[in-house]
C-alpha cells in the first residue's frame, strides 16, 4: 500500500510525503501507521478523524484534514491524504 500526504496552503502544495507499507497488517492499521509516520516526518500533530473524513475516505480513498481536525493552529490550509496503491490479495 502506498499513501500520499500533502500539506496545502493557498492552493499550493507546500510539502509532501509518501508512505509505503508492504506489511500484512489490516488496511486500517496501515493507514493509521502511515499517518503517524507522515506526521512525524512532516513535524505535524496527528489529525482527528471527523465523520466527514471517514465518509470521504471510505468512498474515495482520499480526504482532507482542515483546521477543525487539529488541536493546534496550522500554518497551512489542510492536510490531504490519498491512497495511491492498494495491496492485491
Number of C-alpha atoms within 10 A of each C-alpha: 17 17 22 19 22 20 22 19 15 9 10 11 13 11 13 16 16 17 18 13 17 9 11 9 11 8 14 9 12 20 20 12 15 23 21 15 16 23 17 12 11 14 9 17 17 18 19 14 14 11 9 12 17 13 13 13 16 11 10 10 16 19 21 22 20 17 17 14 17 16 11 12 9 15 11 17 16 21 23 17 24 18 18 14 12 12 11 5 3
